[in-house]
């Protein structure tokens, strides 16, 4: 499967250079990031272009990205964690290894949840 631009950046408002300012991770200085702003764009980008070399996840996506749930008046935010869960399913269904990943989220609990989910999947599937 073809790879998209080397890096995929999931964030509702920020750009990679902004993530560099608070993470000090030099990877965010690279020019070849493809930016997706929500769950749907994340999925569509991977389905259309394949897995990137690295994905950087934000956790909290903007209120305008809320999706109405069936049979419910509640709205549920699709987060970076939902994207990570979808990515695991996609990799399992297509017998692919996870790409490298990072979370630049400023939500410490959300960031930890994304990293733990992806790390645990890698450990349990022999992709350490």
MODELLER restraints for C-alpha pairs under 7 A, 6 or more apart:
rsr = mdl.restraints
at = mdl.atoms
rsr.add(forms.Gaussian(group=physical.xy_distance, feature=features.Distance(at['CA:1:A'], at['CA:50:A']), mean=5.89, stdev=0.5))
rsr.add(forms.Gaussian(group=physical.xy_distance, feature=features.Distance(at['CA:2:A'], at['CA:49:A']), mean=6.33, stdev=0.5))
rsr.add(forms.Gaussian(group=physical.xy_distance, feature=features.Distance(at['CA:2:A'], at['CA:50:A']), mean=5.40, stdev=0.5))
rsr.add(forms.Gaussian(group=physical.xy_distance, feature=features.Distance(at['CA:3:A'], at['CA:49:A']), mean=6.12, stdev=0.5))
rsr.add(forms.Gaussian(group=physical.xy_distance, feature=features.Distance(at['CA:3:A'], at['CA:50:A']), mean=5.04, stdev=0.5))
rsr.add(forms.Gaussian(group=physical.xy_distance, feature=features.Distance(at['CA:3:A'], at['CA:51:A']), mean=5.31, stdev=0.5))
rsr.add(forms.Gaussian(group=physical.xy_distance, feature=features.Distance(at['CA:3:A'], at['CA:52:A']), mean=5.20, stdev=0.5))
rsr.add(forms.Gaussian(group=physical.xy_distance, feature=features.Distance(at['CA:4:A'], at['CA:49:A']), mean=5.05, stdev=0.5))
rsr.add(forms.Gaussian(group=physical.xy_distance, feature=features.Distance(at['CA:4:A'], at['CA:50:A']), mean=5.94, stdev=0.5))
rsr.add(forms.Gaussian(group=physical.xy_distance, feature=features.Distance(at['CA:4:A'], at['CA:51:A']), mean=6.41, stdev=0.5))
rsr.add(forms.Gaussian(group=physical.xy_distance, feature=features.Distance(at['CA:4:A'], at['CA:52:A']), mean=5.21, stdev=0.5))
rsr.add(forms.Gaussian(group=physical.xy_distance, feature=features.Distance(at['CA:5:A'], at['CA:32:A']), mean=6.06, stdev=0.5))
rsr.add(forms.Gaussian(group=physical.xy_distance, feature=features.Distance(at['CA:5:A'], at['CA:33:A']), mean=6.44, stdev=0.5))
rsr.add(forms.Gaussian(group=physical.xy_distance, feature=features.Distance(at['CA:5:A'], at['CA:34:A']), mean=6.26, stdev=0.5))
rsr.add(forms.Gaussian(group=physical.xy_distance, feature=features.Distance(at['CA:5:A'], at['CA:52:A']), mean=6.32, stdev=0.5))
rsr.add(forms.Gaussian(group=physical.xy_distance, feature=features.Distance(at['CA:6:A'], at['CA:32:A']), mean=6.28, stdev=0.5))
rsr.add(forms.Gaussian(group=physical.xy_distance, feature=features.Distance(at['CA:6:A'], at['CA:33:A']), mean=6.73, stdev=0.5))
rsr.add(forms.Gaussian(group=physical.xy_distance, feature=features.Distance(at['CA:6:A'], at['CA:52:A']), mean=5.33, stdev=0.5))
rsr.add(forms.Gaussian(group=physical.xy_distance, feature=features.Distance(at['CA:6:A'], at['CA:53:A']), mean=5.04, stdev=0.5))
rsr.add(forms.Gaussian(group=physical.xy_distance, feature=features.Distance(at['CA:6:A'], at['CA:54:A']), mean=6.63, stdev=0.5))
rsr.add(forms.Gaussian(group=physical.xy_distance, feature=features.Distance(at['CA:7:A'], at['CA:32:A']), mean=6.45, stdev=0.5))
rsr.add(forms.Gaussian(group=physical.xy_distance, feature=features.Distance(at['CA:7:A'], at['CA:33:A']), mean=4.75, stdev=0.5))
rsr.add(forms.Gaussian(group=physical.xy_distance, feature=features.Distance(at['CA:7:A'], at['CA:34:A']), mean=6.17, stdev=0.5))
rsr.add(forms.Gaussian(group=physical.xy_distance, feature=features.Distance(at['CA:7:A'], at['CA:52:A']), mean=5.62, stdev=0.5))
rsr.add(forms.Gaussian(group=physical.xy_distance, feature=features.Distance(at['CA:7:A'], at['CA:53:A']), mean=5.82, stdev=0.5))
rsr.add(forms.Gaussian(group=physical.xy_distance, feature=features.Distance(at['CA:7:A'], at['CA:54:A']), mean=4.91, stdev=0.5))
rsr.add(forms.Gaussian(group=physical.xy_distance, feature=features.Distance(at['CA:7:A'], at['CA:55:A']), mean=5.84, stdev=0.5))
rsr.add(forms.Gaussian(group=physical.xy_distance, feature=features.Distance(at['CA:8:A'], at['CA:33:A']), mean=5.64, stdev=0.5))
rsr.add(forms.Gaussian(group=physical.xy_distance, feature=features.Distance(at['CA:8:A'], at['CA:34:A']), mean=4.95, stdev=0.5))
rsr.add(forms.Gaussian(group=physical.xy_distance, feature=features.Distance(at['CA:8:A'], at['CA:35:A']), mean=6.01, stdev=0.5))
rsr.add(forms.Gaussian(group=physical.xy_distance, feature=features.Distance(at['CA:8:A'], at['CA:52:A']), mean=6.31, stdev=0.5))
rsr.add(forms.Gaussian(group=physical.xy_distance, feature=features.Distance(at['CA:8:A'], at['CA:54:A']), mean=6.28, stdev=0.5))
rsr.add(forms.Gaussian(group=physical.xy_distance, feature=features.Distance(at['CA:8:A'], at['CA:55:A']), mean=4.66, stdev=0.5))
rsr.add(forms.Gaussian(group=physical.xy_distance, feature=features.Distance(at['CA:8:A'], at['CA:56:A']), mean=6.30, stdev=0.5))
rsr.add(forms.Gaussian(group=physical.xy_distance, feature=features.Distance(at['CA:9:A'], at['CA:33:A']), mean=6.39, stdev=0.5))
rsr.add(forms.Gaussian(group=physical.xy_distance, feature=features.Distance(at['CA:9:A'], at['CA:34:A']), mean=6.04, stdev=0.5))
rsr.add(forms.Gaussian(group=physical.xy_distance, feature=features.Distance(at['CA:9:A'], at['CA:35:A']), mean=4.76, stdev=0.5))
rsr.add(forms.Gaussian(group=physical.xy_distance, feature=features.Distance(at['CA:9:A'], at['CA:36:A']), mean=6.13, stdev=0.5))
rsr.add(forms.Gaussian(group=physical.xy_distance, feature=features.Distance(at['CA:9:A'], at['CA:55:A']), mean=5.94, stdev=0.5))
rsr.add(forms.Gaussian(group=physical.xy_distance, feature=features.Distance(at['CA:9:A'], at['CA:56:A']), mean=5.00, stdev=0.5))
rsr.add(forms.Gaussian(group=physical.xy_distance, feature=features.Distance(at['CA:9:A'], at['CA:57:A']), mean=6.46, stdev=0.5))
rsr.add(forms.Gaussian(group=physical.xy_distance, feature=features.Distance(at['CA:10:A'], at['CA:35:A']), mean=6.09, stdev=0.5))
rsr.add(forms.Gaussian(group=physical.xy_distance, feature=features.Distance(at['CA:10:A'], at['CA:36:A']), mean=5.01, stdev=0.5))
rsr.add(forms.Gaussian(group=physical.xy_distance, feature=features.Distance(at['CA:10:A'], at['CA:37:A']), mean=5.76, stdev=0.5))
rsr.add(forms.Gaussian(group=physical.xy_distance, feature=features.Distance(at['CA:10:A'], at['CA:38:A']), mean=6.96, stdev=0.5))
rsr.add(forms.Gaussian(group=physical.xy_distance, feature=features.Distance(at['CA:10:A'], at['CA:56:A']), mean=6.15, stdev=0.5))
rsr.add(forms.Gaussian(group=physical.xy_distance, feature=features.Distance(at['CA:10:A'], at['CA:57:A']), mean=5.09, stdev=0.5))
rsr.add(forms.Gaussian(group=physical.xy_distance, feature=features.Distance(at['CA:10:A'], at['CA:58:A']), mean=5.74, stdev=0.5))
rsr.add(forms.Gaussian(group=physical.xy_distance, feature=features.Distance(at['CA:11:A'], at['CA:36:A']), mean=6.50, stdev=0.5))
rsr.add(forms.Gaussian(group=physical.xy_distance, feature=features.Distance(at['CA:11:A'], at['CA:37:A']), mean=5.10, stdev=0.5))
rsr.add(forms.Gaussian(group=physical.xy_distance, feature=features.Distance(at['CA:11:A'], at['CA:57:A']), mean=6.86, stdev=0.5))
rsr.add(forms.Gaussian(group=physical.xy_distance, feature=features.Distance(at['CA:11:A'], at['CA:58:A']), mean=5.14, stdev=0.5))
rsr.add(forms.Gaussian(group=physical.xy_distance, feature=features.Distance(at['CA:11:A'], at['CA:61:A']), mean=6.69, stdev=0.5))
rsr.add(forms.Gaussian(group=physical.xy_distance, feature=features.Distance(at['CA:12:A'], at['CA:37:A']), mean=4.32, stdev=0.5))
rsr.add(forms.Gaussian(group=physical.xy_distance, feature=features.Distance(at['CA:12:A'], at['CA:38:A']), mean=6.22, stdev=0.5))
rsr.add(forms.Gaussian(group=physical.xy_distance, feature=features.Distance(at['CA:12:A'], at['CA:61:A']), mean=5.25, stdev=0.5))
rsr.add(forms.Gaussian(group=physical.xy_distance, feature=features.Distance(at['CA:12:A'], at['CA:62:A']), mean=5.82, stdev=0.5))
rsr.add(forms.Gaussian(group=physical.xy_distance, feature=features.Distance(at['CA:16:A'], at['CA:28:A']), mean=5.01, stdev=0.5))
rsr.add(forms.Gaussian(group=physical.xy_distance, feature=features.Distance(at['CA:17:A'], at['CA:28:A']), mean=5.65, stdev=0.5))
rsr.add(forms.Gaussian(group=physical.xy_distance, feature=features.Distance(at['CA:17:A'], at['CA:29:A']), mean=5.95, stdev=0.5))
rsr.add(forms.Gaussian(group=physical.xy_distance, feature=features.Distance(at['CA:19:A'], at['CA:28:A']), mean=6.62, stdev=0.5))
rsr.add(forms.Gaussian(group=physical.xy_distance, feature=features.Distance(at['CA:19:A'], at['CA:104:A']), mean=6.36, stdev=0.5))
rsr.add(forms.Gaussian(group=physical.xy_distance, feature=features.Distance(at['CA:20:A'], at['CA:26:A']), mean=6.64, stdev=0.5))
rsr.add(forms.Gaussian(group=physical.xy_distance, feature=features.Distance(at['CA:20:A'], at['CA:28:A']), mean=5.25, stdev=0.5))
rsr.add(forms.Gaussian(group=physical.xy_distance, feature=features.Distance(at['CA:20:A'], at['CA:29:A']), mean=6.83, stdev=0.5))
rsr.add(forms.Gaussian(group=physical.xy_distance, feature=features.Distance(at['CA:36:A'], at['CA:42:A']), mean=5.71, stdev=0.5))
rsr.add(forms.Gaussian(group=physical.xy_distance, feature=features.Distance(at['CA:38:A'], at['CA:61:A']), mean=6.59, stdev=0.5))
rsr.add(forms.Gaussian(group=physical.xy_distance, feature=features.Distance(at['CA:38:A'], at['CA:65:A']), mean=6.55, stdev=0.5))
rsr.add(forms.Gaussian(group=physical.xy_distance, feature=features.Distance(at['CA:39:A'], at['CA:78:A']), mean=6.23, stdev=0.5))
rsr.add(forms.Gaussian(group=physical.xy_distance, feature=features.Distance(at['CA:39:A'], at['CA:83:A']), mean=5.96, stdev=0.5))
rsr.add(forms.Gaussian(group=physical.xy_distance, feature=features.Distance(at['CA:51:A'], at['CA:99:A']), mean=6.84, stdev=0.5))
rsr.add(forms.Gaussian(group=physical.xy_distance, feature=features.Distance(at['CA:52:A'], at['CA:99:A']), mean=6.53, stdev=0.5))
rsr.add(forms.Gaussian(group=physical.xy_distance, feature=features.Distance(at['CA:53:A'], at['CA:99:A']), mean=5.47, stdev=0.5))
rsr.add(forms.Gaussian(group=physical.xy_distance, feature=features.Distance(at['CA:53:A'], at['CA:100:A']), mean=6.21, stdev=0.5))
rsr.add(forms.Gaussian(group=physical.xy_distance, feature=features.Distance(at['CA:54:A'], at['CA:99:A']), mean=5.43, stdev=0.5))
rsr.add(forms.Gaussian(group=physical.xy_distance, feature=features.Distance(at['CA:54:A'], at['CA:100:A']), mean=4.50, stdev=0.5))
rsr.add(forms.Gaussian(group=physical.xy_distance, feature=features.Distance(at['CA:54:A'], at['CA:101:A']), mean=5.31, stdev=0.5))
rsr.add(forms.Gaussian(group=physical.xy_distance, feature=features.Distance(at['CA:55:A'], at['CA:99:A']), mean=6.98, stdev=0.5))
rsr.add(forms.Gaussian(group=physical.xy_distance, feature=features.Distance(at['CA:55:A'], at['CA:100:A']), mean=6.42, stdev=0.5))
rsr.add(forms.Gaussian(group=physical.xy_distance, feature=features.Distance(at['CA:55:A'], at['CA:101:A']), mean=4.80, stdev=0.5))
rsr.add(forms.Gaussian(group=physical.xy_distance, feature=features.Distance(at['CA:55:A'], at['CA:102:A']), mean=6.35, stdev=0.5))
rsr.add(forms.Gaussian(group=physical.xy_distance, feature=features.Distance(at['CA:56:A'], at['CA:101:A']), mean=5.69, stdev=0.5))
rsr.add(forms.Gaussian(group=physical.xy_distance, feature=features.Distance(at['CA:56:A'], at['CA:102:A']), mean=4.61, stdev=0.5))
rsr.add(forms.Gaussian(group=physical.xy_distance, feature=features.Distance(at['CA:56:A'], at['CA:103:A']), mean=5.13, stdev=0.5))
rsr.add(forms.Gaussian(group=physical.xy_distance, feature=features.Distance(at['CA:56:A'], at['CA:104:A']), mean=6.37, stdev=0.5))
rsr.add(forms.Gaussian(group=physical.xy_distance, feature=features.Distance(at['CA:57:A'], at['CA:80:A']), mean=5.82, stdev=0.5))
rsr.add(forms.Gaussian(group=physical.xy_distance, feature=features.Distance(at['CA:57:A'], at['CA:102:A']), mean=6.24, stdev=0.5))
rsr.add(forms.Gaussian(group=physical.xy_distance, feature=features.Distance(at['CA:57:A'], at['CA:103:A']), mean=4.46, stdev=0.5))
rsr.add(forms.Gaussian(group=physical.xy_distance, feature=features.Distance(at['CA:57:A'], at['CA:104:A']), mean=6.02, stdev=0.5))
rsr.add(forms.Gaussian(group=physical.xy_distance, feature=features.Distance(at['CA:57:A'], at['CA:105:A']), mean=6.60, stdev=0.5))
rsr.add(forms.Gaussian(group=physical.xy_distance, feature=features.Distance(at['CA:58:A'], at['CA:80:A']), mean=5.52, stdev=0.5))
rsr.add(forms.Gaussian(group=physical.xy_distance, feature=features.Distance(at['CA:58:A'], at['CA:103:A']), mean=5.98, stdev=0.5))
rsr.add(forms.Gaussian(group=physical.xy_distance, feature=features.Distance(at['CA:58:A'], at['CA:104:A']), mean=5.70, stdev=0.5))
rsr.add(forms.Gaussian(group=physical.xy_distance, feature=features.Distance(at['CA:58:A'], at['CA:105:A']), mean=4.29, stdev=0.5))
rsr.add(forms.Gaussian(group=physical.xy_distance, feature=features.Distance(at['CA:59:A'], at['CA:79:A']), mean=5.31, stdev=0.5))
rsr.add(forms.Gaussian(group=physical.xy_distance, feature=features.Distance(at['CA:59:A'], at['CA:80:A']), mean=4.16, stdev=0.5))
rsr.add(forms.Gaussian(group=physical.xy_distance, feature=features.Distance(at['CA:59:A'], at['CA:81:A']), mean=6.15, stdev=0.5))
rsr.add(forms.Gaussian(group=physical.xy_distance, feature=features.Distance(at['CA:59:A'], at['CA:105:A']), mean=5.53, stdev=0.5))
rsr.add(forms.Gaussian(group=physical.xy_distance, feature=features.Distance(at['CA:59:A'], at['CA:107:A']), mean=6.78, stdev=0.5))
rsr.add(forms.Gaussian(group=physical.xy_distance, feature=features.Distance(at['CA:59:A'], at['CA:110:A']), mean=5.50, stdev=0.5))
rsr.add(forms.Gaussian(group=physical.xy_distance, feature=features.Distance(at['CA:59:A'], at['CA:111:A']), mean=6.29, stdev=0.5))
rsr.add(forms.Gaussian(group=physical.xy_distance, feature=features.Distance(at['CA:60:A'], at['CA:79:A']), mean=5.47, stdev=0.5))
rsr.add(forms.Gaussian(group=physical.xy_distance, feature=features.Distance(at['CA:60:A'], at['CA:80:A']), mean=6.58, stdev=0.5))
rsr.add(forms.Gaussian(group=physical.xy_distance, feature=features.Distance(at['CA:61:A'], at['CA:79:A']), mean=5.61, stdev=0.5))
rsr.add(forms.Gaussian(group=physical.xy_distance, feature=features.Distance(at['CA:65:A'], at['CA:77:A']), mean=6.61, stdev=0.5))
rsr.add(forms.Gaussian(group=physical.xy_distance, feature=features.Distance(at['CA:65:A'], at['CA:78:A']), mean=6.88, stdev=0.5))
rsr.add(forms.Gaussian(group=physical.xy_distance, feature=features.Distance(at['CA:66:A'], at['CA:75:A']), mean=6.14, stdev=0.5))
rsr.add(forms.Gaussian(group=physical.xy_distance, feature=features.Distance(at['CA:66:A'], at['CA:76:A']), mean=5.73, stdev=0.5))
rsr.add(forms.Gaussian(group=physical.xy_distance, feature=features.Distance(at['CA:66:A'], at['CA:77:A']), mean=4.51, stdev=0.5))
rsr.add(forms.Gaussian(group=physical.xy_distance, feature=features.Distance(at['CA:66:A'], at['CA:78:A']), mean=6.32, stdev=0.5))
rsr.add(forms.Gaussian(group=physical.xy_distance, feature=features.Distance(at['CA:67:A'], at['CA:75:A']), mean=5.93, stdev=0.5))
rsr.add(forms.Gaussian(group=physical.xy_distance, feature=features.Distance(at['CA:67:A'], at['CA:76:A']), mean=5.87, stdev=0.5))
rsr.add(forms.Gaussian(group=physical.xy_distance, feature=features.Distance(at['CA:67:A'], at['CA:77:A']), mean=6.40, stdev=0.5))
rsr.add(forms.Gaussian(group=physical.xy_distance, feature=features.Distance(at['CA:68:A'], at['CA:74:A']), mean=6.73, stdev=0.5))
rsr.add(forms.Gaussian(group=physical.xy_distance, feature=features.Distance(at['CA:68:A'], at['CA:75:A']), mean=4.85, stdev=0.5))
rsr.add(forms.Gaussian(group=physical.xy_distance, feature=features.Distance(at['CA:68:A'], at['CA:76:A']), mean=6.59, stdev=0.5))
rsr.add(forms.Gaussian(group=physical.xy_distance, feature=features.Distance(at['CA:69:A'], at['CA:75:A']), mean=6.20, stdev=0.5))
rsr.add(forms.Gaussian(group=physical.xy_distance, feature=features.Distance(at['CA:69:A'], at['CA:76:A']), mean=6.86, stdev=0.5))
rsr.add(forms.Gaussian(group=physical.xy_distance, feature=features.Distance(at['CA:81:A'], at['CA:114:A']), mean=5.30, stdev=0.5))
rsr.add(forms.Gaussian(group=physical.xy_distance, feature=features.Distance(at['CA:84:A'], at['CA:114:A']), mean=6.55, stdev=0.5))
rsr.add(forms.Gaussian(group=physical.xy_distance, feature=features.Distance(at['CA:91:A'], at['CA:97:A']), mean=6.20, stdev=0.5))
rsr.add(forms.Gaussian(group=physical.xy_distance, feature=features.Distance(at['CA:91:A'], at['CA:98:A']), mean=6.41, stdev=0.5))
rsr.add(forms.Gaussian(group=physical.xy_distance, feature=features.Distance(at['CA:97:A'], at['CA:127:A']), mean=6.81, stdev=0.5))
rsr.add(forms.Gaussian(group=physical.xy_distance, feature=features.Distance(at['CA:103:A'], at['CA:111:A']), mean=5.76, stdev=0.5))
rsr.add(forms.Gaussian(group=physical.xy_distance, feature=features.Distance(at['CA:103:A'], at['CA:115:A']), mean=6.95, stdev=0.5))
rsr.add(forms.Gaussian(group=physical.xy_distance, feature=features.Distance(at['CA:105:A'], at['CA:111:A']), mean=5.55, stdev=0.5))
rsr.add(forms.Gaussian(group=physical.xy_distance, feature=features.Distance(at['CA:122:A'], at['CA:128:A']), mean=5.59, stdev=0.5))
